[in-house]
């Protein structure tokens, strides 16, 4: 993006036509027609090294506009789009790993990534292991056959942040690729590629789309890595519809405004929650006192609507869940990043707290665009039932 202009100004124009329509039109089509055979042959030759119109599965004007917008947001070389966030992750791992390779994965990643490594990659003779954000000797887990380090920062559920510049230095010295899941940062609050990563993966389903009506993933890379993800995407038949690309482009227009509202409301609610008797701990990197707060201040330029609370360990699960069911403004749903507020229980076994002697009930909250006072009132009503 053009650093001389404010972020909101840039987001308003990314992916737009240079003239004519204010919004990139939805272009639908499978077959692209050429005037003659020479033109057809030229396009087929060019598409091996350039992005050209040649066939619907390889994109159209709407899809290309979104690719360009995501690339600008992520400060990368080029981007590929995928039908889901998990498809983006899976294709990335298959693009850069082969039989005999090892991938080192950060603790706290999106749970399907663990399942993908344990069930799919293992069948291809690709091994994996995990490292913790607090481990100063994480690099000792690198092996001669390690080809990729995969990090989710901030991590899922507890939002532990990793020192990407330090990790990237170690990886670069050993010729190991560094890939980060950047769904939390949506490209505008956190930029892994500028922090030293080679590859950034985002679930555009979340904040980029922003309206809970589209699923999509994206992968943005530096120049050296792009051919790998491009070829894997083509070989695995990965594509997105023009309608879905249009919806994500629409979401990008209001991304900065929405993220400010999500982040501001979430921080206000997180601060309030620290004073609630039934709450033992609040996990939110923008909250002063959070274990990742210093890294967040150094490396991020904003936050989002996610936070997780640990209830007082003395409270029973049944009592807490009865209270959760009474919430009026928070839906119960698996995703986040849309306009609406959500809650979902967190299994401590999927977090770094799995080895703790006593852990209270964990609840993830996504703070939506509703008025934060109304949301706090709804939560207060829930907590009143626990007294």
C-alpha positions as CSV (number, residue, x, y, z in Angstrom):
1,X,0.0,0.0,0.0
2,X,1.0,3.6,-0.6
3,X,2.5,4.6,2.8
4,X,2.0,8.3,2.1
5,X,-1.8,7.9,2.5
6,X,-3.8,6.9,5.5
7,X,-4.8,3.3,5.7
8,X,-8.5,3.9,5.4
9,X,-7.9,5.9,2.2
10,X,-5.9,3.1,0.7
11,X,-8.4,0.4,1.6
12,X,-11.2,2.4,-0.1
13,X,-9.4,2.1,-3.4
14,X,-7.7,-1.2,-3.4
15,X,-8.8,-3.5,-6.3
16,X,-10.9,-0.8,-7.9
17,X,-10.9,-0.3,-11.7
18,X,-8.8,2.7,-12.8
19,X,-11.9,4.2,-14.4
20,X,-15.6,3.5,-14.8
21,X,-17.4,1.5,-12.1
22,X,-16.7,2.3,-8.4
23,X,-16.7,-1.4,-7.6
24,X,-15.0,-4.1,-9.6
25,X,-17.8,-5.9,-11.5
26,X,-18.5,-9.6,-11.0
27,X,-17.1,-11.4,-14.0
28,X,-18.5,-14.9,-14.5
29,X,-17.1,-17.4,-17.0
30,X,-15.3,-20.6,-17.5
31,X,-14.1,-20.3,-21.2
32,X,-12.0,-17.4,-22.3
33,X,-12.1,-16.8,-26.1
34,X,-9.1,-15.8,-28.2
35,X,-9.2,-14.1,-31.6
36,X,-6.7,-16.6,-33.2
37,X,-4.4,-19.5,-32.4
38,X,-1.3,-17.3,-32.0
39,X,-3.1,-15.3,-29.4
40,X,-4.1,-18.5,-27.6
41,X,-0.6,-20.0,-27.7
42,X,0.9,-16.7,-26.5
43,X,-1.5,-16.6,-23.5
44,X,-0.7,-20.2,-22.6
45,X,3.0,-19.5,-22.7
46,X,2.7,-16.3,-20.7
47,X,0.6,-17.8,-18.0
48,X,3.6,-19.9,-16.9
49,X,5.3,-16.8,-15.6
50,X,2.7,-14.1,-15.7
51,X,-0.9,-13.6,-14.6
52,X,-3.1,-13.5,-17.7
53,X,-6.7,-14.3,-18.6
54,X,-6.8,-17.8,-20.1
55,X,-9.3,-20.0,-18.3
56,X,-11.9,-19.5,-15.6
57,X,-10.2,-21.7,-13.0
58,X,-7.1,-19.5,-13.2
59,X,-9.0,-16.4,-12.3
60,X,-10.8,-13.5,-13.9
61,X,-10.9,-9.7,-13.4
62,X,-12.8,-9.9,-10.1
63,X,-10.5,-12.5,-8.6
64,X,-7.4,-10.7,-9.8
65,X,-8.6,-7.5,-8.3
66,X,-8.9,-9.2,-4.9
67,X,-5.5,-10.9,-5.2
68,X,-4.0,-7.4,-5.8
69,X,-5.8,-5.9,-2.8
70,X,-4.7,-8.7,-0.5
71,X,-1.1,-8.4,-1.7
72,X,-1.1,-4.7,-1.0
73,X,-2.6,-5.2,2.5
74,X,0.0,-7.9,3.3
75,X,2.9,-6.0,1.8
76,X,3.8,-9.0,-0.3
77,X,4.8,-9.9,-3.9
78,X,1.7,-11.7,-5.0
79,X,-1.2,-13.7,-3.6
80,X,-3.3,-16.8,-4.4
81,X,-6.9,-17.3,-3.3
82,X,-8.4,-20.5,-2.0
83,X,-12.0,-21.6,-1.3
84,X,-11.4,-21.8,2.5
85,X,-8.7,-20.9,5.0
86,X,-7.9,-24.5,5.6
87,X,-7.5,-25.1,1.9
88,X,-5.0,-22.2,1.9
89,X,-3.1,-23.8,4.8
90,X,-3.1,-27.3,3.3
91,X,-2.0,-26.2,-0.1
92,X,0.8,-24.2,1.5
93,X,2.1,-27.2,3.4
94,X,1.9,-29.4,0.3
95,X,3.6,-26.7,-1.8
96,X,6.8,-26.5,0.2
97,X,7.1,-29.9,1.8
98,X,7.9,-33.3,0.3
99,X,8.5,-36.8,1.6
100,X,11.3,-36.9,4.2
101,X,10.9,-33.3,5.2
102,X,10.1,-32.0,8.7
103,X,7.9,-29.0,9.7
104,X,8.1,-27.3,13.1
105,X,4.8,-26.0,14.2
106,X,4.0,-23.5,17.0
107,X,1.8,-24.6,19.9
108,X,-1.6,-23.1,19.8
109,X,-2.2,-23.3,16.1
110,X,-5.7,-23.6,14.6
111,X,-6.6,-27.2,15.6
112,X,-7.3,-28.5,12.1
113,X,-3.6,-27.8,11.3
114,X,-2.6,-30.3,14.0
115,X,-5.1,-32.8,12.5
116,X,-3.7,-32.1,9.0
117,X,-0.1,-32.8,10.2
118,X,-1.1,-35.9,12.2
119,X,-3.3,-37.6,9.6
120,X,-2.5,-36.2,6.1
121,X,1.1,-35.2,6.1
122,X,2.2,-38.2,8.1
123,X,0.9,-40.4,5.3
124,X,3.2,-38.6,2.9
125,X,6.2,-39.3,5.1
126,X,6.3,-35.6,6.3
127,X,7.1,-35.4,10.0
128,X,6.2,-32.6,12.4
129,X,6.8,-31.4,16.0
130,X,5.7,-28.5,18.1
131,X,7.4,-25.7,20.0
132,X,6.1,-23.3,22.6
133,X,6.1,-19.5,22.5
134,X,7.9,-19.2,25.9
135,X,10.7,-21.6,25.0
136,X,14.0,-19.7,24.5
137,X,15.6,-22.8,23.1
138,X,13.0,-23.5,20.5
139,X,15.6,-23.6,17.8
140,X,17.0,-26.8,19.3
141,X,14.0,-28.6,17.8
142,X,15.0,-27.8,14.3
143,X,16.3,-30.8,12.4
144,X,18.6,-31.2,9.4
145,X,15.4,-32.1,7.4
146,X,13.4,-29.2,8.7
147,X,12.1,-27.2,5.6
148,X,9.4,-25.1,7.1
149,X,8.5,-23.4,10.4
150,X,4.8,-22.8,10.7
151,X,3.6,-20.2,13.2
152,X,0.3,-18.8,14.2
153,X,0.9,-15.5,15.9
154,X,-1.0,-14.5,17.9
155,X,-2.0,-18.1,18.5
156,X,-5.5,-19.4,18.5
157,X,-7.5,-19.4,21.8
158,X,-5.0,-17.7,24.1
159,X,-3.3,-15.4,21.6
160,X,0.3,-16.0,22.5
161,X,2.6,-14.0,20.3
162,X,5.9,-15.2,18.8
163,X,9.0,-13.1,18.1
164,X,8.8,-13.4,14.4
165,X,11.9,-11.2,13.6
166,X,14.0,-13.4,15.9
167,X,12.6,-16.7,14.5
168,X,13.1,-15.4,10.9
169,X,16.8,-14.7,11.6
170,X,17.3,-18.3,12.7
171,X,15.3,-19.7,9.8
172,X,17.1,-17.6,7.2
173,X,20.5,-18.7,8.4
174,X,19.5,-22.3,7.9
175,X,17.6,-21.9,4.6
176,X,14.3,-22.8,6.3
177,X,11.0,-21.1,5.2
178,X,8.9,-19.3,7.7
179,X,5.1,-19.2,7.3
180,X,2.7,-17.4,9.6
181,X,-1.1,-17.6,9.9
182,X,-2.1,-14.0,9.9
183,X,-5.8,-14.4,10.3
184,X,-5.8,-12.6,13.7
185,X,-4.1,-9.5,12.2
186,X,-6.2,-9.4,9.0
187,X,-3.1,-7.9,7.3
188,X,-3.6,-4.4,8.7
189,X,-2.9,-4.9,12.4
190,X,0.0,-7.3,12.0
191,X,2.2,-7.9,9.0
192,X,4.3,-11.1,9.1
193,X,6.0,-10.5,5.8
194,X,7.5,-7.2,7.0
195,X,8.6,-9.0,10.2
196,X,10.7,-11.5,8.3
197,X,8.3,-14.3,7.2
198,X,8.3,-15.7,3.7
199,X,4.6,-16.7,3.6
200,X,1.5,-15.3,5.2
201,X,-1.8,-17.3,5.3
202,X,-5.1,-15.6,6.1
203,X,-8.6,-16.9,6.5
204,X,-10.4,-14.2,4.5
205,X,-13.6,-15.7,6.0
206,X,-12.9,-13.7,9.1
207,X,-12.2,-10.0,9.1
208,X,-11.4,-9.4,5.4
209,X,-14.9,-10.6,4.5
210,X,-16.3,-9.3,7.8
211,X,-20.0,-10.0,7.3
212,X,-20.3,-13.8,8.0
213,X,-21.4,-14.6,4.5
214,X,-18.4,-15.9,2.7
215,X,-15.6,-18.4,3.2
216,X,-12.2,-18.0,1.6
217,X,-8.4,-18.2,2.3
218,X,-5.4,-16.4,0.9
219,X,-1.7,-17.0,0.7
220,X,0.7,-14.1,0.1
221,X,4.4,-14.6,-0.3
222,X,7.7,-12.9,-1.1
223,X,9.0,-13.1,-4.7
224,X,11.2,-16.1,-4.1
225,X,8.4,-18.3,-2.7
226,X,5.5,-17.4,-5.0
227,X,6.0,-19.9,-7.8
228,X,5.7,-22.8,-5.3
229,X,2.2,-21.8,-4.1
230,X,1.1,-20.8,-7.5
231,X,2.0,-24.2,-9.0
232,X,0.4,-26.1,-6.1
233,X,-2.7,-24.1,-6.4
234,X,-3.0,-24.9,-10.1
235,X,-2.1,-28.6,-9.7
236,X,-4.7,-29.0,-6.9
237,X,-7.4,-27.1,-8.8
238,X,-7.8,-24.4,-6.2
239,X,-10.1,-21.5,-7.3
240,X,-12.7,-19.1,-5.9
241,X,-15.8,-17.7,-7.4
242,X,-16.2,-14.2,-8.7
243,X,-19.1,-13.6,-6.3
244,X,-17.1,-14.6,-3.3
245,X,-14.2,-12.4,-4.4
246,X,-16.6,-9.5,-4.8
247,X,-17.9,-10.0,-1.2
248,X,-14.4,-9.9,0.2
249,X,-13.5,-6.8,-1.8
250,X,-16.6,-5.2,-0.4
251,X,-15.5,-6.2,3.1
252,X,-12.0,-4.6,2.6
253,X,-13.6,-1.2,2.0
254,X,-14.7,-1.0,5.7
255,X,-11.9,-3.1,7.2
256,X,-10.1,-0.3,9.0
257,X,-13.3,1.1,10.4
258,X,-14.5,-2.3,11.6
259,X,-11.2,-3.3,13.1
260,X,-11.1,-0.1,15.1
261,X,-14.6,-0.8,16.5
262,X,-13.8,-4.5,17.2
263,X,-10.5,-3.6,18.9
264,X,-11.8,-0.7,20.9
265,X,-14.8,-2.5,22.3
266,X,-12.8,-5.7,23.0
267,X,-10.2,-3.8,25.0
268,X,-12.9,-1.9,27.0
269,X,-14.6,-5.2,27.8
270,X,-11.3,-6.9,28.6
271,X,-10.5,-4.2,31.1
272,X,-13.9,-4.5,32.7
273,X,-13.7,-8.2,32.9
274,X,-10.5,-8.0,35.0
275,X,-12.7,-6.6,37.8
276,X,-15.4,-9.3,37.7
277,X,-15.2,-11.7,40.6
278,X,-16.1,-14.8,38.6
279,X,-13.2,-14.1,36.1
280,X,-9.8,-15.5,37.1
281,X,-7.9,-14.3,34.1
282,X,-8.4,-12.5,30.7
283,X,-6.3,-13.3,27.6
284,X,-6.0,-10.5,25.2
285,X,-2.6,-9.2,23.9
286,X,-3.7,-5.5,23.8
287,X,-4.5,-5.7,27.5
288,X,-1.8,-4.4,29.7
289,X,-0.5,-7.3,31.9
290,X,-1.1,-10.0,29.2
291,X,2.0,-12.2,28.7
292,X,2.2,-11.1,25.1
293,X,1.5,-7.4,25.6
294,X,5.1,-6.3,25.1
295,X,5.5,-8.2,21.8
296,X,2.1,-6.9,20.7
297,X,3.2,-3.3,21.4
298,X,6.4,-3.8,19.5
299,X,5.1,-5.7,16.4
300,X,1.4,-5.0,16.0
301,X,-0.3,-1.8,14.9
302,X,-3.7,-2.7,16.3
303,X,-5.9,-5.4,17.7
304,X,-9.2,-7.2,17.1
305,X,-12.3,-8.4,18.8
306,X,-11.0,-11.7,20.3
307,X,-10.5,-12.4,23.9
308,X,-10.7,-15.4,26.2
309,X,-11.6,-15.6,29.8
310,X,-10.8,-18.2,32.4
311,X,-13.5,-18.5,35.0
312,X,-12.8,-19.0,38.7
313,X,-11.7,-22.6,39.0
314,X,-14.1,-23.1,41.9
315,X,-17.1,-22.6,39.6
316,X,-18.7,-25.7,38.2
317,X,-19.0,-26.3,34.4
318,X,-22.7,-26.9,34.6
319,X,-23.3,-23.6,36.4
320,X,-21.2,-21.7,34.0
321,X,-22.8,-23.2,30.9
322,X,-26.3,-22.6,32.2
323,X,-25.3,-18.9,32.6
324,X,-23.8,-18.8,29.1
325,X,-27.0,-20.1,27.6
326,X,-28.8,-17.1,29.1
327,X,-26.8,-14.6,26.9
328,X,-29.0,-12.6,24.5
329,X,-26.5,-10.7,22.4
330,X,-23.8,-13.3,22.0
331,X,-24.3,-16.1,19.5
332,X,-22.8,-19.5,19.9
333,X,-20.8,-20.3,16.8
334,X,-17.4,-21.6,15.6
335,X,-16.1,-18.7,13.5
336,X,-15.3,-15.1,14.3
337,X,-14.4,-11.9,12.5
338,X,-18.0,-11.0,11.4
339,X,-20.1,-8.2,12.6
340,X,-21.7,-10.2,15.4
341,X,-20.6,-11.1,18.9
342,X,-20.0,-14.7,19.6
343,X,-18.9,-17.1,22.4
344,X,-17.5,-20.6,22.4
345,X,-16.0,-22.9,25.0
346,X,-12.3,-23.6,24.8
347,X,-10.9,-27.0,25.6
348,X,-7.8,-26.4,27.9
349,X,-6.2,-29.5,26.3
350,X,-5.9,-27.6,23.0
351,X,-3.9,-24.8,24.8
352,X,-0.6,-24.4,26.7
353,X,-2.7,-24.7,29.9
354,X,-3.1,-28.5,29.3
355,X,-0.4,-29.3,31.9
356,X,-1.6,-26.9,34.6
357,X,-2.8,-28.5,37.8
358,X,-6.1,-26.5,38.0
359,X,-7.7,-24.6,35.1
360,X,-11.0,-22.8,35.2
361,X,-13.6,-23.0,32.5
362,X,-12.3,-21.2,29.3
363,X,-14.6,-19.1,27.1
364,X,-13.6,-17.4,23.9
365,X,-15.5,-14.2,23.1
366,X,-15.6,-12.4,19.8
367,X,-16.6,-8.8,20.4
368,X,-18.7,-7.6,17.4
369,X,-19.9,-4.3,16.3
370,X,-22.7,-3.9,18.8
371,X,-22.6,-1.2,21.4
372,X,-20.0,-2.3,24.0
373,X,-22.2,-1.1,26.9
374,X,-25.0,-3.4,25.7
375,X,-22.6,-6.3,25.5
376,X,-21.2,-5.6,29.0
377,X,-24.7,-5.5,30.3
378,X,-25.5,-8.9,28.7
379,X,-22.3,-10.3,30.2
380,X,-23.0,-8.8,33.6
381,X,-26.4,-10.5,33.6
382,X,-24.6,-13.8,32.9
383,X,-22.2,-13.3,35.7
384,X,-25.0,-12.4,38.1
385,X,-26.2,-16.0,37.8
386,X,-22.8,-17.2,39.1
387,X,-23.0,-15.4,42.4
